[in-house]
Amino acid sequence: MSKPTSRGVRRLAAASGAAAALTLAGLTPALAAAGPSMTANHGGVNISVPGPHNSLRFYWANNGSATWHAEKVAGSGTTFSAPSMTVDGNNVNIAAQGPHHSLRFYWAVNGSATWHAEKVAGSGTTFSAPSMTVNGNSVNIAAQGPHHSLRFWWAVNGSPTWHAETVAGSGTTYSAPSMTANNGDVNIVAADAARRLKFYWAVNGSATWHPETVAGAGTTFSAPSMTVNGNSVNITATGASHRLKFYWAVNGSPTWHAETVAGGGTAYSASSVTVNDGSVTIAVAGAKNRLRFFWAVNGSATWHAETVAGARTTYSAPSITENDHSANISAVGASQRLKFYWAADGSPTWHAETVAGPGSVR
């Protein structure tokens, strides 16, 4: 696994590991499993994933150890999407779609196996995997709402009172969103009905959401993934003909720049993006259920490709995070195993671990 010491949690990077389930049509049906969500946390790695019978499971390992510890966050019939996870001070937070299209939130103090459950929003409110981030003294969650709207919820740390906002109205949102916090703003990105890639931002404390078009009609064929990178925002998504696309904009600018990370026939799931020691790193399921990794130095449009795991190894969208000079990726493997991969920064050698065995992922 990663190195035995940790520099602590990079909250914004961790938020990009939401690995949302797709709601857009046209991607490979082989990727049927709901993907995991992963973050780094005070000297360890955390993974959450839907378990058997629509339960919610949590796994953790100390940096440098291949011993994974399992916990049940919520029992059968509670979880109906890929989860989103982040770290908040001394707590771990998980959000997922609950029964009857509700939205559920779970938290536990670091080092404790006691998970506390909250209902963020009731029946008929949530129609995708959520995305979650920490923003100052609050927790923020976004998800696709009823009638293809885009919804946002927030709560002050330590409070069970969740406040709801409509980011965009009916007919605007046709994928799971990705969200991050950035220089006093909250950012959300999602795909619309015309397969445009849409970006929304609001100043902290304001309910006024500003829309931008990142990429036009026919460009976006998966849920996106987003992270903050220095003075810019980075987004990845699967494009037309299974290309892997990357978009970036300087903070405060409505001008989005597009790059093709990998050409046709390379991307067959939603991707996951994070920043790692001066580079942007992306993980995605490739052709024949391979797990693929791409990286570029900040400021460069030259993308480097690596194969993390070969054919018939990867059956969900992956989640990626940075953890103490290494890149970590998690995805669902063959026979519904939960798999974990890591490589030291700058090394193309990927190490594989089985987090949980056959049948462990819904």
VOPAGU-2260 file (C-alpha; in pm, 1 decimal, decimal comma):
REM VOPAGU-2260
SITE   aa  ch    i         X         Y         Z
SITE  MET   A    0       0,0       0,0       0,0
SITE  SER   A    1      99,1     362,3      32,5
SITE  LYS   A    2     383,6     492,5     242,6
SITE  PRO   A    3     370,4     441,2     620,2
SITE  THR   A    4     337,0     809,8     702,9
SITE  SER   A    5      72,8    1058,9     593,8
SITE  ARG   A    6      64,9    1428,9     529,4
SITE  GLY   A    7    -302,7    1437,8     621,9
SITE  VAL   A    8    -620,2    1467,1     419,5
SITE  ARG   A    9    -661,8    1676,8     108,0
SITE  ARG   A   10   -1030,9    1740,3     135,9
SITE  LEU   A   11   -1089,5    1888,4    -206,6
SITE  ALA   A   12    -910,2    1610,7    -384,5
SITE  ALA   A   13   -1096,8    1349,2    -185,5
SITE  ALA   A   14   -1428,7    1490,4    -295,9
SITE  SER   A   15   -1355,7    1390,2    -651,0
SITE  GLY   A   16   -1362,2    1027,6    -563,2
SITE  ALA   A   17   -1741,2    1007,4    -590,3
SITE  ALA   A   18   -1739,9     764,8    -881,5
SITE  ALA   A   19   -2106,1     808,9    -947,1
SITE  ALA   A   20   -2332,3     554,4   -1108,6
SITE  LEU   A   21   -2433,3     653,3   -1459,5
SITE  THR   A   22   -2779,8     769,6   -1552,7
SITE  LEU   A   23   -2695,0     846,3   -1915,7
SITE  ALA   A   24   -2763,7     576,8   -2170,1
SITE  GLY   A   25   -2509,2     445,1   -2415,2
SITE  LEU   A   26   -2225,6     312,3   -2198,8
SITE  THR   A   27   -2119,9     -46,8   -2159,7
SITE  PRO   A   28   -2381,3    -259,5   -1980,7
SITE  ALA   A   29   -2099,6    -475,7   -1839,6
SITE  LEU   A   30   -2026,8    -205,2   -1583,9
SITE  ALA   A   31   -2335,6    -287,8   -1383,5
SITE  ALA   A   32   -2200,1    -266,8   -1029,8
SITE  ALA   A   33   -2230,3      54,9    -833,0
SITE  GLY   A   34   -1881,0     194,2    -791,9
SITE  PRO   A   35   -1699,1     266,7    -466,4
SITE  SER   A   36   -1601,7     599,2    -315,5
SITE  MET   A   37   -1260,6     644,2    -158,6
SITE  THR   A   38   -1073,0     900,1      48,0
SITE  ALA   A   39    -751,1     929,9     246,9
SITE  ASN   A   40    -791,6     985,3     617,7
SITE  HIS   A   41    -526,8    1054,1     884,3
SITE  GLY   A   42    -280,5     781,9     792,1
SITE  GLY   A   43    -527,0     543,8     632,5
SITE  VAL   A   44    -740,4     471,8     327,9
SITE  ASN   A   45   -1120,9     456,1     347,5
SITE  ILE   A   46   -1356,6     296,6      94,2
SITE  SER   A   47   -1736,3     285,7      95,2
SITE  VAL   A   48   -1946,9      76,3    -140,5
SITE  PRO   A   49   -2298,5     -70,5    -165,3
SITE  GLY   A   50   -2298,1    -417,0     -16,3
SITE  PRO   A   51   -2522,7    -722,0     -55,7
SITE  HIS   A   52   -2897,4    -669,4     -37,0
SITE  ASN   A   53   -2862,5    -293,6     -83,3
SITE  SER   A   54   -2663,2    -244,0     234,1
SITE  LEU   A   55   -2381,5       8,0     280,3
SITE  ARG   A   56   -2032,0    -112,4     368,3
SITE  PHE   A   57   -1713,9      64,3     478,6
SITE  TYR   A   58   -1355,3     -62,0     461,6
SITE  TRP   A   59   -1036,6      89,2     597,0
SITE  ALA   A   60    -667,6       7,1     616,2
SITE  ASN   A   61    -373,8     183,2     771,2
SITE  ASN   A   62    -117,0     318,0     529,5
SITE  GLY   A   63     144,5      52,1     465,7
SITE  SER   A   64     -86,2    -233,4     566,2
SITE  ALA   A   65    -269,3    -474,9     338,2
SITE  THR   A   66    -511,7    -567,0     616,2
SITE  TRP   A   67    -857,9    -429,9     540,7
SITE  HIS   A   68   -1115,7    -386,3     816,3
SITE  ALA   A   69   -1486,3    -412,1     731,9
SITE  GLU   A   70   -1779,7    -228,3     889,4
SITE  LYS   A   71   -2152,1    -225,4     815,3
SITE  VAL   A   72   -2268,5     134,1     786,7
SITE  ALA   A   73   -2634,8      54,9     711,3
SITE  GLY   A   74   -2825,7    -269,5     671,1
SITE  SER   A   75   -3030,6    -431,6     397,7
SITE  GLY   A   76   -3267,5    -216,8     195,7
SITE  THR   A   77   -3097,4     112,6     279,1
SITE  THR   A   78   -2870,7     193,5     -16,0
SITE  PHE   A   79   -2968,3     230,1    -380,8
SITE  SER   A   80   -2676,9     413,4    -542,3
SITE  ALA   A   81   -2303,8     445,2    -539,4
SITE  PRO   A   82   -2204,1     640,1    -228,0
SITE  SER   A   83   -2003,0     959,0    -190,6
SITE  MET   A   84   -1759,1     998,5      94,5
SITE  THR   A   85   -1547,9    1272,7     246,9
SITE  VAL   A   86   -1356,6    1350,7     563,5
SITE  ASP   A   87   -1471,8    1631,1     789,9
SITE  GLY   A   88   -1238,1    1718,9    1073,0
SITE  ASN   A   89   -1239,3    1413,0    1296,2
SITE  ASN   A   90   -1532,6    1243,8    1121,7
SITE  VAL   A   91   -1594,0    1033,3     811,4
SITE  ASN   A   92   -1909,1    1123,3     615,0
SITE  ILE   A   93   -2096,1     909,2     361,1
SITE  ALA   A   94   -2403,0     996,7     153,3
SITE  ALA   A   95   -2610,8     767,2     -67,5
SITE  GLN   A   96   -2952,9     739,2    -223,7
SITE  GLY   A   97   -3186,7     566,9      17,1
SITE  PRO   A   98   -3513,7     378,0     -26,2
SITE  HIS   A   99   -3794,7     537,2    -224,9
SITE  HIS   A  100   -3553,7     788,9    -379,3
SITE  SER   A  101   -3463,3     947,7     -46,6
SITE  LEU   A  102   -3120,9    1083,9      48,8
SITE  ARG   A  103   -2935,4     942,7     348,4
SITE  PHE   A  104   -2626,6    1064,4     535,8
SITE  TYR   A  105   -2403,2     866,4     770,5
SITE  TRP   A  106   -2115,5     975,0     989,4
SITE  ALA   A  107   -1872,9     819,8    1235,7
SITE  VAL   A  108   -1595,9     958,4    1450,4
SITE  ASN   A  109   -1252,5     846,4    1332,5
SITE  GLY   A  110   -1161,0     522,4    1505,6
SITE  SER   A  111   -1520,7     437,5    1592,6
SITE  ALA   A  112   -1733,5     168,5    1425,2
SITE  THR   A  113   -2054,0     340,2    1537,2
SITE  TRP   A  114   -2229,7     497,2    1239,1
SITE  HIS   A  115   -2496,1     762,3    1288,2
SITE  ALA   A  116   -2774,6     793,6    1028,9
SITE  GLU   A  117   -2960,5    1105,7     916,1
SITE  LYS   A  118   -3231,6    1159,6     655,9
SITE  VAL   A  119   -3123,5    1450,4     437,8
SITE  ALA   A  120   -3430,4    1444,9     212,6
SITE  GLY   A  121   -3743,4    1228,0     200,6
SITE  SER   A  122   -3906,8    1007,6     -58,5
SITE  GLY   A  123   -3914,0    1125,5    -418,0
SITE  THR   A  124   -3625,4    1370,5    -384,0
SITE  THR   A  125   -3315,2    1188,7    -509,2
SITE  PHE   A  126   -3267,9    1018,1    -845,1
SITE  SER   A  127   -2891,7     964,9    -875,7
SITE  ALA   A  128   -2582,5     890,2    -678,2
SITE  PRO   A  129   -2494,1    1199,9    -473,5
SITE  SER   A  130   -2172,7    1398,4    -457,9
SITE  MET   A  131   -2049,8    1544,5    -132,0
SITE  THR   A  132   -1782,3    1785,0     -12,0
SITE  VAL   A  133   -1683,3    1977,1     298,0
SITE  ASN   A  134   -1701,1    2354,7     273,7
SITE  GLY   A  135   -1579,4    2559,4     567,1
SITE  ASN   A  136   -1800,1    2468,3     860,9
SITE  SER   A  137   -2063,8    2281,6     662,0
SITE  VAL   A  138   -2125,9    1964,3     462,6
SITE  ASN   A  139   -2264,7    1998,4     109,2
SITE  ILE   A  140   -2443,1    1734,2     -99,8
SITE  ALA   A  141   -2571,9    1748,6    -458,6
SITE  ALA   A  142   -2783,4    1497,9    -651,4
SITE  GLN   A  143   -3023,8    1474,0    -940,7
SITE  GLY   A  144   -3370,6    1561,1    -817,5
SITE  PRO   A  145   -3721,8    1488,9    -941,8
SITE  HIS   A  146   -3806,8    1560,9   -1305,1
SITE  HIS   A  147   -3435,5    1577,8   -1391,2
SITE  SER   A  148   -3368,8    1878,8   -1171,8
SITE  LEU   A  149   -3044,8    1944,9    -982,9
SITE  ARG   A  150   -3070,8    1969,7    -605,2
SITE  PHE   A  151   -2833,2    2086,4    -331,0
SITE  TRP   A  152   -2841,5    2031,9      44,9
SITE  TRP   A  153   -2623,6    2168,2     321,6
SITE  ALA   A  154   -2594,2    2142,5     698,6
SITE  VAL   A  155   -2369,7    2308,9     952,7
SITE  ASN   A  156   -2122,9    2067,7    1110,5
SITE  GLY   A  157   -2281,0    1902,0    1411,5
SITE  SER   A  158   -2637,3    1991,7    1310,3
SITE  PRO   A  159   -2893,7    1739,0    1177,1
SITE  THR   A  160   -3087,3    2019,3    1004,6
SITE  TRP   A  161   -3046,1    2000,7     627,5
SITE  HIS   A  162   -3128,7    2295,8     404,0
SITE  ALA   A  163   -3244,2    2233,6      44,3
SITE  GLU   A  164   -3189,0    2442,6    -269,2
SITE  THR   A  165   -3275,7    2396,6    -634,9
SITE  VAL   A  166   -2964,9    2453,7    -844,0
SITE  ALA   A  167   -3135,6    2397,5   -1180,3
SITE  GLY   A  168   -3497,9    2321,3   -1260,2
SITE  SER   A  169   -3685,9    2041,9   -1434,4
SITE  GLY   A  170   -3534,3    1896,1   -1748,5
SITE  THR   A  171   -3179,7    2019,4   -1678,9
SITE  THR   A  172   -2992,8    1724,1   -1530,5
SITE  TYR   A  173   -2943,4    1376,0   -1675,1
SITE  SER   A  174   -2645,7    1238,7   -1482,9
SITE  ALA   A  175   -2517,2    1212,0   -1132,1
SITE  PRO   A  176   -2334,3    1536,0   -1044,4
SITE  SER   A  177   -1987,0    1601,8    -909,6
SITE  MET   A  178   -1921,2    1875,9    -658,3
SITE  THR   A  179   -1634,2    2057,1    -492,7
SITE  ALA   A  180   -1563,3    2373,2    -296,2
SITE  ASN   A  181   -1332,3    2635,5    -441,3
SITE  ASN   A  182   -1213,3    2975,0    -313,0
SITE  GLY   A  183   -1535,1    3069,2    -136,5
SITE  ASP   A  184   -1764,9    2909,9    -394,2
SITE  VAL   A  185   -1948,1    2580,4    -432,1
SITE  ASN   A  186   -1915,1    2416,0    -775,8
SITE  ILE   A  187   -2138,4    2147,3    -928,9
SITE  VAL   A  188   -2114,3    1983,1   -1270,7
SITE  ALA   A  189   -2356,3    1744,5   -1447,5
SITE  ALA   A  190   -2470,6    1640,8   -1794,4
SITE  ASP   A  191   -2797,9    1763,0   -1945,1
SITE  ALA   A  192   -3049,1    1603,6   -2184,6
SITE  ALA   A  193   -2855,9    1711,3   -2494,7
SITE  ARG   A  194   -2537,0    1559,8   -2348,4
SITE  ARG   A  195   -2397,1    1902,0   -2276,5
SITE  LEU   A  196   -2166,0    1937,9   -1979,0
SITE  LYS   A  197   -2308,6    2202,6   -1745,4
SITE  PHE   A  198   -2135,3    2380,0   -1458,1
SITE  TYR   A  199   -2303,7    2569,4   -1174,9
SITE  TRP   A  200   -2148,8    2782,1    -902,9
SITE  ALA   A  201   -2269,0    2986,1    -606,1
SITE  VAL   A  202   -2090,1    3202,0    -354,6
SITE  ASN   A  203   -2084,8    3051,0      -6,0
SITE  GLY   A  204   -2395,9    3160,2     179,7
SITE  SER   A  205   -2585,0    3252,3    -137,2
SITE  ALA   A  206   -2871,0    3053,9    -292,2
SITE  THR   A  207   -2809,9    3214,5    -633,6
SITE  TRP   A  208   -2663,0    2959,5    -874,5
SITE  HIS   A  209   -2485,6    3067,3   -1192,1
SITE  PRO   A  210   -2486,6    2826,5   -1492,2
SITE  GLU   A  211   -2211,8    2781,0   -1751,1
SITE  THR   A  212   -2175,1    2543,3   -2044,9
SITE  VAL   A  213   -1846,5    2356,2   -2027,9
SITE  ALA   A  214   -1899,9    2151,8   -2345,8
SITE  GLY   A  215   -2177,5    2158,1   -2603,7
SITE  ALA   A  216   -2438,4    1911,5   -2726,0
SITE  GLY   A  217   -2328,0    1555,9   -2792,3
SITE  THR   A  218   -2005,8    1578,6   -2592,4
SITE  THR   A  219   -2079,0    1404,3   -2261,7
SITE  PHE   A  220   -2173,4    1039,5   -2218,0
SITE  SER   A  221   -2109,5     974,7   -1848,8
SITE  ALA   A  222   -2140,0    1133,3   -1511,4
SITE  PRO   A  223   -1850,4    1379,1   -1470,1
SITE  SER   A  224   -1582,7    1401,6   -1203,0
SITE  MET   A  225   -1441,7    1731,1   -1077,8
SITE  THR   A  226   -1159,4    1854,5    -857,2
SITE  VAL   A  227    -986,3    2179,5    -768,1
SITE  ASN   A  228    -629,9    2223,3    -887,1
SITE  GLY   A  229    -447,3    2530,7    -764,5
SITE  ASN   A  230    -616,4    2826,9    -928,7
SITE  SER   A  231    -833,2    2622,8   -1164,4
SITE  VAL   A  232   -1118,4    2374,9   -1178,9
SITE  ASN   A  233   -1066,0    2039,7   -1356,6
SITE  ILE   A  234   -1341,6    1814,0   -1495,5
SITE  THR   A  235   -1333,0    1477,3   -1670,6
SITE  ALA   A  236   -1606,0    1279,4   -1846,4
SITE  THR   A  237   -1651,3    1016,8   -2113,6
SITE  GLY   A  238   -1704,1    1178,7   -2452,3
SITE  ALA   A  239   -1841,1    1064,8   -2786,0
SITE  SER   A  240   -1715,4     729,2   -2920,6
SITE  HIS   A  241   -1586,2     637,6   -2574,3
SITE  ARG   A  242   -1319,5     905,9   -2568,7
SITE  LEU   A  243   -1188,8    1037,5   -2238,1
SITE  LYS   A  244   -1225,0    1416,3   -2215,8
SITE  PHE   A  245   -1075,5    1675,2   -1982,0
SITE  TYR   A  246   -1185,2    2035,3   -1924,9
SITE  TRP   A  247   -1033,5    2314,1   -1720,2
SITE  ALA   A  248   -1098,8    2679,2   -1641,4
SITE  VAL   A  249    -915,9    2935,0   -1433,1
SITE  ASN   A  250   -1109,4    3038,1   -1121,5
SITE  GLY   A  251   -1350,0    3318,3   -1204,1
SITE  SER   A  252   -1331,2    3267,4   -1580,7
SITE  PRO   A  253   -1622,9    3131,2   -1788,3
SITE  THR   A  254   -1379,1    3011,6   -2058,3
SITE  TRP   A  255   -1343,2    2634,2   -2054,4
SITE  HIS   A  256   -1055,0    2462,0   -2229,3
SITE  ALA   A  257   -1103,0    2109,8   -2370,4
SITE  GLU   A  258    -847,0    1832,0   -2409,6
SITE  THR   A  259    -875,4    1474,3   -2532,6
SITE  VAL   A  260    -703,4    1253,7   -2278,2
SITE  ALA   A  261    -752,1     933,7   -2477,9
SITE  GLY   A  262    -914,8     864,9   -2814,9
SITE  GLY   A  263   -1209,3     657,6   -2927,4
SITE  GLY   A  264   -1269,8     322,8   -2762,5
SITE  THR   A  265   -1075,0     398,4   -2445,2
SITE  ALA   A  266   -1332,0     499,8   -2179,6
SITE  TYR   A  267   -1624,1     278,2   -2078,9
SITE  SER   A  268   -1731,2     420,4   -1743,4
SITE  ALA   A  269   -1752,7     740,9   -1553,2
SITE  SER   A  270   -1400,4     855,4   -1467,3
SITE  SER   A  271   -1250,5     983,4   -1142,7
SITE  VAL   A  272   -1001,4    1270,8   -1122,2
SITE  THR   A  273    -772,1    1412,0    -855,5
SITE  VAL   A  274    -455,0    1618,9    -825,0
SITE  ASN   A  275    -134,9    1458,8    -704,9
SITE  ASP   A  276     197,6    1635,0    -644,9
SITE  GLY   A  277     185,4    1869,4    -942,1
SITE  SER   A  278      -4,0    1641,6   -1177,7
SITE  VAL   A  279    -363,3    1564,3   -1271,6
SITE  THR   A  280    -450,5    1195,1   -1250,5
SITE  ILE   A  281    -755,1    1017,0   -1394,6
SITE  ALA   A  282    -884,3     661,2   -1359,3
SITE  VAL   A  283   -1147,1     501,8   -1585,3
SITE  ALA   A  284   -1264,5     158,5   -1695,1
SITE  GLY   A  285   -1125,9      86,9   -2040,1
SITE  ALA   A  286   -1200,6    -155,0   -2319,2
SITE  LYS   A  287   -1254,2    -519,3   -2222,3
SITE  ASN   A  288   -1304,3    -418,3   -1859,7
SITE  ARG   A  289    -947,6    -304,3   -1806,3
SITE  LEU   A  290    -859,9     -41,7   -1545,5
SITE  ARG   A  291    -678,0     253,4   -1701,0
SITE  PHE   A  292    -482,4     544,7   -1552,5
SITE  PHE   A  293    -385,4     872,9   -1718,9
SITE  TRP   A  294    -172,3    1159,1   -1590,9
SITE  ALA   A  295     -42,6    1495,0   -1708,4
SITE  VAL   A  296     183,6    1749,2   -1545,3
SITE  ASN   A  297      -3,3    2067,2   -1450,6
SITE  GLY   A  298       2,9    2306,6   -1742,9
SITE  SER   A  299      78,2    2035,3   -1999,2
SITE  ALA   A  300    -167,2    1888,5   -2250,7
SITE  THR   A  301      44,4    1573,0   -2286,0
SITE  TRP   A  302    -134,9    1279,5   -2125,7
SITE  HIS   A  303      45,9     960,6   -2029,6
SITE  ALA   A  304    -141,7     627,3   -2020,8
SITE  GLU   A  305     -94,3     325,5   -1795,1
SITE  THR   A  306    -281,9      -1,0   -1751,8
SITE  VAL   A  307    -355,1     -58,8   -1384,3
SITE  ALA   A  308    -528,3    -395,0   -1428,9
SITE  GLY   A  309    -585,8    -604,5   -1739,7
SITE  ALA   A  310    -886,8    -742,4   -1922,7
SITE  ARG   A  311   -1188,9    -861,0   -1723,9
SITE  THR   A  312   -1074,5    -703,3   -1398,6
SITE  THR   A  313   -1297,3    -394,8   -1365,4
SITE  TYR   A  314   -1677,3    -386,3   -1348,0
SITE  SER   A  315   -1760,5     -40,6   -1212,4
SITE  ALA   A  316   -1654,7     317,0   -1237,3
SITE  PRO   A  317   -1338,0     362,4   -1027,7
SITE  SER   A  318   -1253,8     607,6    -752,3
SITE  ILE   A  319    -909,4     768,5    -725,3
SITE  THR   A  320    -735,6     965,2    -454,7
SITE  GLU   A  321    -387,3    1085,7    -360,0
SITE  ASN   A  322    -236,3     951,6     -41,3
SITE  ASP   A  323     114,0    1034,5      79,7
SITE  HIS   A  324     310,8    1025,8    -245,2
SITE  SER   A  325     105,4     750,7    -404,0
SITE  ALA   A  326    -200,2     715,1    -625,1
SITE  ASN   A  327    -479,1     493,0    -493,3
SITE  ILE   A  328    -764,6     349,0    -702,2
SITE  SER   A  329   -1058,8     133,4    -603,3
SITE  ALA   A  330   -1311,4     -43,3    -827,1
SITE  VAL   A  331   -1539,0    -345,3    -836,8
SITE  GLY   A  332   -1362,1    -651,7    -973,5
SITE  ALA   A  333   -1473,8    -985,2   -1111,6
SITE  SER   A  334   -1737,9   -1177,2    -916,0
SITE  GLN   A  335   -1830,9    -857,8    -730,3
SITE  ARG   A  336   -1505,3    -835,3    -540,2
SITE  LEU   A  337   -1383,9    -499,1    -412,0
SITE  LYS   A  338   -1034,7    -426,3    -544,5
SITE  PHE   A  339    -770,4    -170,7    -449,1
SITE  TYR   A  340    -464,8     -62,7    -646,7
SITE  TRP   A  341    -176,9     165,5    -556,4
SITE  ALA   A  342     142,2     294,2    -716,0
SITE  ALA   A  343     414,5     519,2    -580,0
SITE  ASP   A  344     420,2     857,4    -748,7
SITE  GLY   A  345     629,4     841,8   -1063,3
SITE  SER   A  346     620,9     461,0   -1083,1
SITE  PRO   A  347     421,5     266,6   -1346,1
SITE  THR   A  348     413,6     -40,7   -1119,1
SITE  TRP   A  349      65,6     -97,1    -978,6
SITE  HIS   A  350       8,4    -318,8    -676,8
SITE  ALA   A  351    -326,3    -498,0    -638,3
SITE  GLU   A  352    -511,8    -593,4    -322,3
SITE  THR   A  353    -848,3    -757,1    -261,6
SITE  VAL   A  354   -1038,7    -549,7      -9,2
SITE  ALA   A  355   -1340,6    -779,5       6,2
SITE  GLY   A  356   -1407,7   -1111,0    -164,5
SITE  PRO   A  357   -1666,3   -1243,9    -410,8
SITE  GLY   A  358   -2020,0   -1117,2    -362,5
SITE  SER   A  359   -1916,9    -831,1    -136,3
SITE  VAL   A  360   -2046,6    -555,7    -367,8
SITE  ARG   A  361   -2403,8    -519,0    -482,5
